[in-house]
Amino acid sequence: MVDNDKAEIIEIMNMYAFALDTHQWDLFDRVFTDDVVAVFGPAGAGWHGLDVFKASFAEFHDRLDSHQHTMMGHLVEVDGDTAHAFSYGNWLLVRNDAEGGPTWTGTGWYDDEVVRTESGWRIKHRVCRLQGWSGNPLVPEPHNEHNPDMNVKVLHEFAAAGDIGFLTALSVKK
């Protein structure tokens, strides 16, 4: 059963990227719980609740001409009806009329707390951290509000601080 659980969890992690890139926001219902808490970026921008999360991501992605999100390196640790999952992500954002060039790329990672619901596995808490970026920061934020601090902690520093739920879940099972 654990292998099936892991496959289902990896499926919802990939479904997230597909939902973003196809603008099929109702697919978020298959990925997240209604009470999801999502924290993105070094400043910890956060959303509480699925409806708020969907609306915000729709507004952000609708102003882009194109984008592609890639999920990879999935790791899943299942413990009954809860699980912790970790994955890497890459993002290409395109806004053709952006002053200074049309593309911005980012790379980072996701640390998810996942729960089994009556409808299947859903992400209840997601942390996403930007590891690095290149290109034109005016693509994602036309008013120059996107200027990530590149002096933030890197993955091994988060690990050393005990700030990765997936790693904590592995430590508990030792």
N, C-alpha and C positions, 0 to 999 in steps of 0.2 A: 504494500500500500504506500509506503514512503516514496518509492520511485514514481508512482502515479501522482502523489502529492507534489513532489518536486517538479514534475513535468507541467502540472497545472499552474504552479506558481511561476515558473519560467514563462509560460504562455501569457499570463496576465502582465508580466513585466514587459514582454514584447508588444502586447496589445496596447500598452500605454503609448509607445512610440508610433504605432500604426494609427491610433486615434488622433494623436497630434497632427501627423502629417496628412491625414485625410480629412481633417476638420470634422470628424464624426464624434462630437463631444458626448453624445449619449453612450458611447463605448466606455467612457470613464466609469459608468455604472457597473461594468463588468470587471473593473480593475480596483476600485476603491470602495471602502465602506462609506455610508452616509455621513459618518462623523469623522472622516479622515482629517488628520493633521499633517500638513505638508510644509516643510521648512526648506527653503532654497537659498543658496548663496552664502557668502561669508558674513553678511549682515543679518542673516537669518530671517529673510522675508518669509512670512508664513500665512497660510490659509487654514481656516477651521471650517470644516463642513464641505461636502461634495458640491453643493450648488454654487457656493462662493468660488471654490477652486475651478470648477468648469467654466464659469462666467469669466473669471480673470484670464484663464489660459486661452479662451476663445477670443477675447478682446485683444490680447497680445499677439497671437498668431494670425489673426485676421488682417492685421496691418502689414504683414509681410507678404512678399510676392511668392515666396517658396521657402520651404525648409525641409530638412531631413534629419531625423533622429535615429541613431543606431545604438542598440543595447547589446552588450556583450559581456563575456566573462562571468556568467551567472553562477552564484554559489547559493545554496539553500540548505538550511538546517531546520528540520521539522521536529517539533516536540508536541505530539498530540494534536490539539486543535489550534496551535500557534506555530509560527515559524519566523525565522529571520532570514532575510535574503540580501545579497550584496551583488551589485553589478556596476560595470563601467558604462559610460555613455559618451557619445560624440554628437555634436549638434552643428549643422550648417544652416545659417539663416541668410536669406536673400531679400533685400529690398532694393529694387533696381534704381529708384530715384534718390537713394541716400547720397548725400554730399560726401565725397571722399572715397567712394567705392561701394559696390553692391553686396559684399559678403562679410560675414563674421563667422568664425568657427570657435567652438568651445569644446572642452573635454573635461570630464569629471566623473563622479561616482554617486551611486544611490545606496542608501542603507535603509532597508524596509523592515517594518514589523508587519507580519501578515497573519490574518486570522481566518479560520474556516467558518463560513456562514452557511445558512440554508441554501444560498445560491452558489456556493463554491468559495474558493479562496479569494480574499480581497485584502488589499493593502490598507492598513489602519493608520500607520504612521510612516511617513517618508521623509528622509533627510537627503538632500541633494547638495553636493559641494562642487563648485567649480575648481578644477585643478589648474587650468590655463586657458588662454584664448589668444586669437590672433585675428587680424583684419580690422575692419572699421567698426568701432563701438557705436557709431551713429545708426547702424543697421538695426539693432534690437531696440535702441532707445533714441529716437530722432531728436530729442531735446538734451542729449548728452548726459542723461541721468545714469547711464550704465557705464561705470568706470570701476570695475572690480579691483580691489586691493590685491595685488599679486604677492604681497608679503604674508598672506594667510598661511595657516598651518597646512602642511602636506599630509598625505594619507598616513604615513608612519608616525607623524606627530599626533594625529587623532587617535591612532591605535595606542600609543604610549600613554595618552591621557585617559584611556578607557572610554572614549567617545564613539565607538562603533558597536552598535547593537549586535550585529552578526558575529563579530569577534568575541563579544561577551557571551553570546549563546554557545559558541564553541568551547570556551573556557569552562563553562558550567558543566558540560558533558564529559570533561576529562575524567 
